[in-house]
Amino acid sequence: MPPPHSGVELAAKLFEFLKEWGIEKKVFSLTLDNASNNDNMQVHLKEQLSLHDSLLCDGEFFHVCCSAHILNLIVQEGLKVATVALNKIRESVKYVKGSETRMKKFEECIRAVGNIDTSIGLRLDVSTRWNSTYLMLDSAIKYKKAFASLQFNDKNYKYCPSSEEWKRGEKIYEFLEPFYDTTNLISGSSYPTSNLYFMQVWKIEVLLKENLSNEDEVISSMCKRMMEKFDKYWTQYSMVLAFGAILDPRIKLSMLEFFYTKVESDYVKFQKKMELVKTKLYKLFDQYSNTSKTSSSQCQPQCSSTTNTHQQSVGGVKGKNKRIFDEIMAYESQTITSAGKSQLDLYLEEPKLEFAYYQDLNVLEHWKNQNHRYPTLALMACDVLAIPITTVASESTFSIGSRVLTKYRSCTLHEKVQALICTRNWLHGYAIDKDNEDNEEKLDVALDSLLNVEKQMRLAGDVAGTKKALIDILELCYKSPAANLDGCM
């Protein structure tokens, strides 16, 4: 999209696409990161959709913040405190990885010490990715004895952490582990259902509050700063995503109450939170019920004529069985109505499923199977559970795009690039095989080297050298399809 990328322009372009795709009246929510132009854009887009009566509850549940971006901001805030505490570990990794000679000397120290797991090499963190700090600690802690040996054998190495500094590094590593697991869960290339959101945010809040009084000053300070950031973005858990937890048959309202009691000591505030969630949940369900009744009344004549035709054509025993089944369904529906209970009431009154027996429950599949019992509630549940809690899976499309539009395909038409990205996604999803990725990087380096040799030989007028370089290039491409020469010859 050409500039400007203001909120108004983005909203206009997005609304144009929604109309082009014919889904402007089917939008439930929009998940965005916390960029200021995105905030402005969703306001204008919501106003435009509301003019056409396209949003439920006047767009009250329209805007959903990306959980992965918020979690990143929270942890980055804590790491501002930990940066100084981890300085020696970072400088040690940087020193060893600074030259090949140091790496060889470090490998000698590893062999001399022995009993060190070398399956993971040293990793250096980067400022833009907080999880790289966790991975740096994960690798460095395994080699702490080798660093001690390097200090003895290399006089230029001045950064070896003391035993106390290693212990602090281990504590920070253990503290960051739940955040790393949560990030992996909500930032994968798949789309996690929204019932996972509430439990993950709740787990983070409990962890932060438990460590506010940690005996380690660094971790305590980290928690205080992270808690400030948490309160800024997540004090009020996203209401519509809290509905996702209630619509998980293993959680419902009873477990939600338990979660709230763990983080809210004030009983009055706890009651207010629960009442607010219930009120909003029933408000959303009423909107679905009204929409469903309107749709049913509009198609009733056509449905009844179709049913009569079907019953006449079926006939016999099967036709009688079907009529009996329809009568049973009508009786159950009448009983529910006479009792004055809605589908939501009945669902919440049912006992919840036990986690011990339904750990791998597919929640969307469960509601698909419940459609005959709770048609309106099942429709609402599928819409709520399908809300993306993060934009990472969508953003991964652009990362995959860079793997398709390589320097060897720089002249490929944009229509072909789009087709290649879509085809790859349909066949393999968004997952990237790390082994293949590493192999492709090695092949790219080898190919660059051969291309440079061929160019030098050609400029020097060396026909034999040019021919040999071209043969080497063709052999490399023949042996590995990953080395693609589209458009470079």
NORURDA-V108875 format. One record per residue. PHI is phi as a letter, one per 20 degrees, with the letter a starting at -180 (* if undefined). OMEGA is omega in radians with two decimals (NA if undefined). Layout:
# NORURDA-V108875
<<PHI | OMEGA> <PHI | OMEGA>>
This chain:
# NORURDA-V108875
<<* | 3.13> <f | 3.12> <f | 0.09> <e | 3.13> <d | 3.12> <f | -3.13> <g | -3.12> <f | -3.12> <f | 3.12> <f | 3.13> <f | -3.14> <f | 3.14> <f | -3.13> <f | 3.10> <f | 3.08> <f | 3.12> <f | 3.14> <g | 3.11> <f | 3.13> <f | -3.13> <e | 3.11> <m | -3.10> <c | -3.09> <f | 3.11> <d | -3.10> <d | -3.10> <e | 3.11> <d | -3.10> <b | 3.13> <c | -3.12> <e | -3.07> <c | 2.97> <e | -2.95> <e | 3.06> <f | -3.04> <f | 3.13> <f | 3.06> <f | 3.09> <g | 3.13> <f | -3.12> <f | -3.08> <f | 3.08> <f | -3.13> <f | 3.14> <f | 3.11> <f | 3.10> <f | -3.12> <f | 3.13> <f | 3.13> <f | 3.10> <f | -3.13> <e | -3.12> <l | -3.06> <e | -3.03> <d | 3.07> <f | 3.10> <l | 3.12> <l | 3.08> <m | -3.11> <f | -3.09> <d | -3.00> <f | -3.02> <e | 3.08> <c | 3.14> <e | 3.14> <f | -3.09> <f | -3.09> <f | -3.14> <f | 3.13> <f | 3.12> <f | 3.11> <f | 3.12> <f | -3.13> <f | -3.09> <f | 3.11> <g | 3.12> <f | 3.12> <f | -3.10> <f | 3.05> <f | 3.10> <f | -3.02> <f | -3.08> <g | -3.13> <f | -3.11> <f | -3.09> <e | -3.02> <g | -3.09> <f | 3.11> <f | 3.14> <f | -3.12> <f | 3.10> <f | 3.12> <f | -3.14> <f | -3.14> <f | -3.09> <f | -3.10> <e | -3.07> <f | 3.13> <b | -3.13> <f | 3.13> <f | 3.13> <f | 3.12> <f | 3.13> <f | 3.12> <f | 3.13> <f | 3.10> <f | 3.07> <f | 3.11> <f | 3.11> <f | 3.14> <f | -3.13> <f | 3.14> <f | 3.14> <m | 3.11> <l | 3.08> <d | 3.12> <f | -3.08> <d | -3.13> <f | 3.09> <d | 3.12> <f | 3.11> <f | 3.12> <c | 3.10> <d | -3.10> <f | 3.07> <c | -2.99> <f | -3.06> <e | -3.11> <c | -3.07> <f | -3.10> <f | 3.07> <f | 3.06> <f | 3.08> <f | -3.12> <f | 3.07> <f | 3.11> <f | 3.14> <g | -3.12> <e | -3.05> <f | -3.11> <g | 3.13> <f | -3.06> <d | -3.04> <f | 3.10> <f | 3.11> <f | 3.09> <f | 3.10> <f | 3.10> <f | 3.14> <f | 3.11> <f | -3.13> <f | -3.04> <e | -3.10> <c | -3.08> <f | -3.13> <e | -3.12> <e | -3.02> <d | -2.95> <d | -3.04> <f | 3.13> <f | 3.05> <f | 3.14> <f | 3.12> <f | 3.14> <f | 3.06> <f | 3.12> <f | 3.11> <f | 3.09> <g | 3.11> <f | 3.12> <f | 3.12> <f | 3.10> <f | 3.12> <f | 3.13> <f | -3.09> <f | -3.04> <g | 3.12> <f | 3.11> <f | 3.11> <f | 3.12> <f | 3.13> <f | 3.11> <f | 3.12> <f | -3.11> <f | -3.05> <e | -3.10> <d | 3.13> <f | -3.14> <e | 3.06> <e | -3.12> <d | 3.13> <f | 3.14> <f | -2.96> <f | 3.10> <f | 3.13> <f | -3.02> <f | -3.00> <g | -3.10> <f | -3.13> <f | 3.11> <f | 3.12> <f | -3.14> <f | 3.13> <f | 3.13> <f | 3.11> <f | -3.13> <f | -3.13> <f | -3.12> <f | 3.12> <f | -3.06> <e | 3.10> <f | 3.13> <d | 3.12> <f | -3.11> <f | 3.09> <e | -3.06> <f | -3.10> <f | -3.13> <f | 3.10> <f | 3.11> <f | 3.08> <g | -3.10> <f | -3.13> <f | 3.14> <f | 3.13> <f | 3.14> <f | 3.09> <f | 3.12> <f | 3.11> <f | -3.13> <f | -3.14> <f | -3.03> <d | -2.94> <c | 3.10> <g | 3.02> <e | 3.12> <g | 3.12> <g | -3.03> <f | -3.06> <f | 3.11> <e | 2.98> <f | 3.05> <f | 3.13> <g | 3.11> <f | -3.14> <f | -3.11> <e | 2.94> <e | -3.04> <f | 3.08> <e | -3.07> <d | -3.12> <l | -3.07> <f | -3.08> <f | 3.11> <f | 3.11> <f | 3.08> <f | 3.11> <f | 3.13> <f | -3.12> <f | -3.13> <f | -3.13> <f | -3.08> <d | -3.12> <c | -3.10> <f | -3.13> <e | -3.05> <f | -3.14> <f | 3.11> <f | 3.11> <g | 3.14> <f | 3.14> <f | 3.12> <f | -3.13> <f | 3.14> <f | 3.13> <f | 3.13> <f | -3.14> <f | -3.12> <f | -3.12> <f | 3.13> <f | 3.13> <f | 3.09> <f | 3.12> <f | 3.14> <f | 3.11> <f | 3.11> <f | 3.10> <f | -3.14> <f | 3.14> <f | 3.11> <f | -3.14> <f | 3.14> <f | 3.13> <f | 3.14> <f | -3.11> <f | -3.11> <f | -3.14> <f | -3.07> <d | -3.05> <f | -3.13> <g | -3.13> <f | -3.12> <f | -3.08> <f | 3.12> <f | 3.11> <f | -3.14> <f | 3.14> <f | 3.12> <f | -3.12> <f | -3.11> <f | 3.14> <f | -3.09> <f | -3.11> <f | 3.09> <l | 3.03> <m | -3.06> <f | -3.11> <f | 3.12> <f | 3.11> <f | 3.12> <f | -3.13> <f | 3.14> <f | 3.09> <f | 3.13> <f | 3.12> <f | 3.13> <f | 3.10> <f | 3.13> <f | 3.14> <f | 3.12> <f | 3.14> <f | 3.13> <f | 3.14> <f | 3.12> <f | 3.13> <f | -3.12> <f | -3.12> <f | 3.11> <f | 3.11> <m | -3.12> <d | 3.11> <e | 3.08> <f | 3.13> <f | 3.09> <g | -3.09> <f | 3.13> <f | -3.10> <f | 3.13> <f | 3.12> <f | 3.07> <f | 3.12> <f | 3.08> <f | -3.10> <e | -3.14> <g | -3.08> <g | -3.09> <d | -3.07> <c | -3.12> <f | -3.08> <d | -3.10> <f | 3.01> <e | -2.99> <f | 3.13> <f | 3.10> <f | 3.11> <g | -3.11> <f | 3.05> <f | 3.13> <f | 3.14> <e | -3.05> <g | -3.12> <f | -3.14> <e | -3.08> <c | -3.04> <g | -3.12> <f | -3.13> <f | 3.12> <f | 3.10> <f | 3.12> <f | -3.12> <f | -3.13> <f | 3.11> <f | -3.10> <f | -3.10> <f | -3.12> <e | 3.12> <f | 3.10> <f | 3.13> <e | 3.13> <b | 3.10> <e | -3.02> <f | -3.12> <f | 3.10> <f | -3.13> <f | -3.13> <f | 3.08> <g | -3.10> <f | 3.07> <f | 3.11> <f | 3.13> <g | 3.14> <f | 3.11> <e | 3.11> <e | 3.14> <e | -3.12> <e | 3.13> <f | 3.11> <e | 3.11> <c | -3.02> <f | 3.14> <d | -3.11> <f | 3.12> <f | -3.06> <f | 3.09> <f | -3.14> <f | 3.10> <f | 3.13> <f | 3.13> <f | 3.14> <f | 3.14> <f | -3.13> <f | -3.12> <f | 3.13> <f | 3.14> <f | -3.14> <f | -3.09> <e | -2.97> <c | -3.05> <m | -3.09> <e | -3.07> <f | 3.13> <d | 3.14> <f | -3.08> <f | 3.14> <f | 3.13> <f | 3.13> <f | 3.12> <f | 3.13> <f | -3.14> <f | 3.11> <f | 3.12> <f | 3.13> <f | 3.10> <f | 3.13> <f | 3.14> <f | -3.12> <f | 3.09> <g | -3.13> <f | -3.14> <f | 3.12> <f | 3.10> <f | 3.10> <f | -3.12> <f | -3.13> <f | 3.13> <f | 3.13> <f | -3.11> <f | 3.13> <f | 3.13> <e | 3.14> <m | 3.13> <e | -3.07> <f | -3.11> <f | 3.12> <f | 3.11> <f | -3.14> <f | 3.14> <f | 3.14> <f | 3.12> <f | 3.11> <f | 3.12> <f | 3.13> <f | -3.12> <f | 3.10> <f | 3.13> <f | 3.14> <f | -3.14> <f | -3.11> <f | -3.10> <c | 3.10> <f | -3.12> <f | 3.11> <e | -3.01> <d | -3.08> <d | -3.10> <g | 3.00> <n | -3.09> <d | -3.12> <d | NA>>
